[in-house]
Amino acid sequence: MIKFKSKKAIKEYLSESNLEALTIDDHDKALIGVCETFNGYVAIYDPDIIIETLMKQGMDYEEAEEFFRYNIIGAYMGEYTPIYLTGIQWESKNRKKKHTK
């Protein structure tokens, strides 16, 4: 298992491992890792952080969730489209959060 020290390290590893892997513009904060698939590596995002970012841009929760589901998850662009990890629990220096539905 690879432990990345920064979002930049994740993006560098992803670009070195799969030049065709797609990332989501303006959502680097939600990038949490890389997944190896049959076809190559893809980006992994935390949907809760994406929704939080959309809310900071002025959407309420319902609008942000709908936007995320329709425009981001719904934007399948081939085998290197990012994946979204739900139901995770993680800790960081400044924040503790449990992701549950």
Residue pairs with C-beta under 8 A, 6 or more apart in sequence:
2 13
2 34
4 10
4 13
4 33
4 34
7 28
7 29
7 31
10 31
10 32
10 33
10 34
10 43
11 23
11 28
11 31
13 34
13 41
14 21
14 23
14 34
14 41
14 42
14 43
15 21
17 34
17 40
17 41
18 40
18 41
18 42
18 80
20 40
20 80
21 40
21 41
21 42
21 43
21 80
21 82
22 42
22 43
22 77
22 78
22 80
22 81
22 82
23 31
23 43
23 82
24 30
24 31
24 43
24 45
24 50
24 72
24 82
26 53
27 45
27 49
27 50
27 53
29 49
29 53
30 45
30 46
30 47
30 49
30 50
30 53
31 43
31 44
31 45
32 44
32 45
32 46
32 49
32 85
32 88
32 90
33 43
33 44
33 85
34 41
34 42
34 43
34 44
35 41
35 42
35 43
35 44
35 83
37 79
39 79
39 80
40 79
40 80
42 80
42 81
42 82
42 83
43 82
43 83
44 82
44 83
44 84
44 85
45 82
45 83
45 84
45 85
46 84
46 85
46 88
46 99
47 68
47 73
47 84
47 85
47 86
48 86
48 97
48 99
50 68
50 72
50 84
51 61
51 64
51 65
51 68
52 64
54 63
54 64
54 67
54 68
55 61
55 64
59 67
73 84
75 81
86 99
86 101
87 99
87 100
87 101
88 99
89 97
89 98
89 99
90 97
90 99
91 97
